[in-house]
Amino acid sequence: MTFNLQLYPRTEFKTVKIAEGRFYDTPVGLLPSVTNVLSRDKKKKEVLRKWRERVGDKEADAVVKQSRTKGNSLHSICEKYLANDDSWKDGLFAVNLVNAKQVLKILDINVVNVYGLELLVWSEKLKLAGRTDALVSFQSGYKHIMDFKTSRWPVNLDSDKLHSYKLQTTMYAMMAEDQYMTDIPFCSIIVAQKNLEPILVNFKNDELRDEARQLILA
């Protein structure tokens, strides 16, 4: 599969870590990252605290490290694949081969144009910045923010975790619209599940924009 690359101009800012979290040093000052904003969710914090308390710090740290490694590997494979870079195959040893190929099949079926990969987006209006996995258009012709996730457990479509992912991609879409003056009505999340087929979650992001703005302003 060969994708049509129509890459938007890239913007890069340095990241700064301070007591309040990770920020981007932009021309309008320090702007919080999307992950920083999402970390304000008290309910999510409490769930993570209880999980760490239940399994212990050693086990929790090991799980986080393993998940980060697999997540980074999948991100790298998908990014190179969407860039028509054959070296994507080099990363297959680090993830489940069957699972990775199933994710790539989802990309083959849906994606036509690629506008950005690991694209830094920001908005002076929203006072927010972040880096989205991909900005693409689907067979329908509509632009989608696309994010790649991995999960050790089956994903519940009504879960708080998936809702958090939806808020994250919605924020990316809102910023990319401001930055590139284009409509991005959809978001897509691909979750590679351990020992299960990956799932593709598509949604129209206007349903979450108000909630995203409230969280940004919190």
C-alpha positions in Angstrom: 0.0 0.0 0.0 1.3 3.5 -0.9 -0.2 6.5 0.8 -0.5 10.0 -0.8 1.8 12.3 1.2 0.6 15.9 1.4 2.5 16.9 4.5 1.7 20.2 6.2 4.5 22.5 7.3 5.9 21.4 10.6 6.4 23.6 13.7 8.8 22.5 16.5 9.0 23.9 20.0 11.2 22.9 22.9 9.5 21.1 25.8 10.0 22.3 29.4 9.3 20.3 32.5 8.3 22.3 35.5 6.4 21.5 38.7 3.0 21.7 37.0 4.1 19.2 34.3 5.3 19.3 30.7 4.9 22.5 28.7 5.9 23.7 25.2 7.9 26.9 24.8 5.9 28.7 22.1 6.1 32.3 20.7 3.2 33.2 23.1 4.8 31.7 26.2 4.7 28.3 27.9 1.6 26.3 26.9 0.6 23.0 28.7 0.7 19.8 26.8 -2.4 17.8 26.2 -1.2 15.0 28.5 -0.6 17.6 31.2 -4.2 18.8 30.8 -5.6 15.3 30.9 -3.7 14.5 34.0 -5.9 17.0 35.9 -8.7 14.5 35.8 -9.1 13.6 39.5 -11.1 10.4 38.8 -8.3 9.1 36.6 -5.7 10.0 39.2 -7.6 8.1 41.8 -8.0 5.0 39.6 -4.2 4.9 38.9 -3.4 5.5 42.6 -5.6 2.5 43.7 -4.1 0.3 40.9 -0.5 1.1 42.0 -1.5 0.6 45.6 -3.0 -2.8 44.8 -0.1 -4.2 42.6 2.8 -2.4 44.3 5.3 0.0 42.9 7.7 -2.6 41.5 5.0 -4.3 39.5 3.4 -1.0 38.4 6.7 0.4 37.2 7.4 -2.8 35.2 4.0 -2.7 33.6 4.4 1.0 32.7 7.8 0.4 31.2 6.7 -2.6 29.2 3.6 -0.7 27.9 5.7 2.3 27.0 8.1 0.1 25.0 5.4 -1.7 23.1 3.6 1.6 22.5 6.7 3.3 21.2 7.4 0.4 18.9 3.9 0.4 17.4 4.0 4.2 17.0 7.3 3.8 15.1 6.0 1.1 12.8 2.7 3.0 12.0 4.6 6.3 11.4 7.0 4.7 9.0 4.3 2.7 7.3 2.2 5.8 6.6 5.3 7.6 5.4 5.8 4.8 2.8 9.1 3.9 4.5 9.9 0.2 4.1 12.0 0.2 7.2 8.8 -0.2 9.2 9.5 -4.0 9.1 12.6 -3.5 11.2 10.5 -2.8 14.3 8.3 -5.9 14.1 10.5 -7.9 16.5 9.5 -5.6 19.3 5.8 -6.2 19.0 3.4 -9.0 18.3 3.8 -9.6 14.5 0.2 -10.7 13.9 -1.2 -7.8 15.9 1.0 -5.3 14.1 0.0 -6.5 10.7 -3.7 -6.3 11.7 -3.1 -2.7 12.7 -1.5 -2.0 9.3 -4.4 -3.6 7.5 -6.7 -1.1 9.2 -4.5 1.7 7.8 -4.6 0.1 4.3 -8.4 -0.1 4.3 -9.1 3.4 5.6 -6.3 5.9 5.0 -5.8 7.7 1.7 -3.9 11.0 2.3 -1.3 11.7 5.0 -0.9 15.3 6.2 1.2 14.9 9.3 3.0 12.3 11.3 4.1 12.9 14.9 2.8 16.4 14.2 3.2 19.1 16.8 0.0 21.2 17.0 -0.7 24.2 19.1 -3.3 27.0 19.6 -2.9 30.4 21.1 -6.7 30.6 21.4 -6.9 27.4 23.4 -3.6 28.0 25.2 -2.6 24.4 24.5 0.0 22.3 22.6 0.6 18.7 21.9 1.9 16.1 19.4 -0.6 14.0 17.5 0.3 10.6 16.0 -1.2 11.3 12.6 -3.4 13.6 10.6 -4.9 11.8 7.7 -7.9 11.6 5.4 -10.0 8.5 5.0 -11.7 7.0 2.0 -14.7 9.2 2.8 -12.6 12.3 2.0 -12.9 13.7 5.6 -9.8 14.5 7.7 -9.2 12.5 10.8 -6.8 12.9 13.8 -5.5 9.4 14.3 -3.9 8.0 17.5 -2.3 4.6 18.2 -2.7 2.9 21.5 -1.8 -0.5 23.0 -3.7 -2.3 25.8 -2.8 -5.3 28.0 -6.5 -6.0 28.5 -9.6 -6.0 26.3 -10.9 -2.5 25.7 -14.4 -1.6 27.0 -15.9 0.9 24.5 -17.7 2.6 27.4 -14.6 2.8 29.6 -13.2 6.0 31.2 -9.8 5.1 29.5 -11.3 5.2 26.0 -13.2 8.4 26.9 -9.9 10.0 27.9 -8.4 8.9 24.5 -11.3 10.5 22.8 -10.8 13.8 24.6 -7.1 13.7 23.8 -7.7 13.3 20.1 -10.5 15.9 20.1 -8.0 18.4 21.6 -5.5 17.6 18.8 -8.2 18.2 16.2 -9.2 21.5 17.7 -5.6 22.8 17.7 -4.8 21.5 14.2 -7.9 23.3 12.9 -6.6 26.5 14.4 -3.1 26.0 13.1 -3.8 24.8 9.6 -7.2 26.5 9.0 -8.9 23.2 7.9 -11.9 21.2 9.1 -11.1 18.0 11.0 -14.5 16.6 12.0 -13.4 13.1 12.9 -11.0 11.3 15.2 -9.9 7.7 15.0 -8.2 5.6 17.7 -6.6 2.2 16.9 -6.1 0.1 20.0 -3.8 -2.9 19.7 -5.1 -5.4 22.3 -3.0 -8.2 23.7 -4.0 -11.6 22.2 -7.0 -10.0 20.5 -7.6 -8.2 17.2 -7.0 -4.5 17.3 -10.1 -2.2 17.3 -10.7 1.0 15.4 -12.9 3.6 17.1 -14.1 6.3 14.8 -16.2 9.2 16.2 -17.3 12.7 15.2 -15.4 15.0 17.6 -18.0 17.8 17.9 -19.7 15.7 20.5 -16.7 16.2 22.9 -15.5 19.7 22.1 -17.4 21.4 24.9 -16.1 18.9 27.5 -12.5 19.3 26.1 -12.7 23.1 26.4 -13.9 22.8 30.0 -11.0 20.5 30.9 -8.5 22.9 29.2 -9.9 25.8 31.2 -10.0 23.8 34.5 
